[in-house]
């Protein structure tokens, strides 16, 4: 550091050493990846909600169920992403429901596309609506296995020294 900048030394943050950080749980890194994937999935669902709303306005016979469903799933994904922690089991259940709804809608859309056009959906749709939810489910299950259960009411004691 230059001598002229020595007064600003207190403003420079200390470098974190991730190898020495013992206050984190083993599943915290997996939960961070899950949060990023849920943010990506929520953004894709928001975009598909906007697209469904636009096409619903363009075609007067379209129903609003796709707008409501994709909007609800997008909101649930983003809320679950914001509240996902290792010690909250209900957010994991919400994530499972969001991913299940995404997979079910993919199955319905694929069946309709194959029945009406004799073609499967494009690869991008399969990646965002099949691979992404399956990846989130797999990471969530791995994070649940990596996190030891929290014992309530148990006091840890040090070994007796004789």
Secondary structure, 3 states (H helix, E strand, C coil): CCHHHHHHHHHCCCCCCCCCCCCCCCCHHHHHHHHHHHHHHHHHHHHHHHHHHHHHHHCCCCCCHHHHHHHHHHHHHHHHHHHCCCCCHHHHHHHHHHHHHHHHHHHHHHHHHHHHHCCCCCHHHHHHHHHHHHHHHHHHHHHHHHCCCCCCCCCCCCCCCC
